[in-house]
């Protein structure tokens, strides 16, 4: 499974917003924080591009947090 698919799956299984360093550490535990955050940023951009318009409303990324917001029903 690619990192992009794994990240999308992880975000879906762990709904809500998480800190960027926490999410980056899940996927890149053995690299420096700055490098992990850069990899996370690239992965999120690719994930959004692959998901298309669906991602615009589903994947939330702020300066400090990232995640998939659960739908309010």
Buried (B, 14 or more C-beta within 10 A) or exposed (E): EEBBEEBBEBBEEBEEBBEBEEBBBBBBEEBEEEEBBBBBBEBBEBBBEEBEEEBEEBBBBEEEBBBBEEEEE
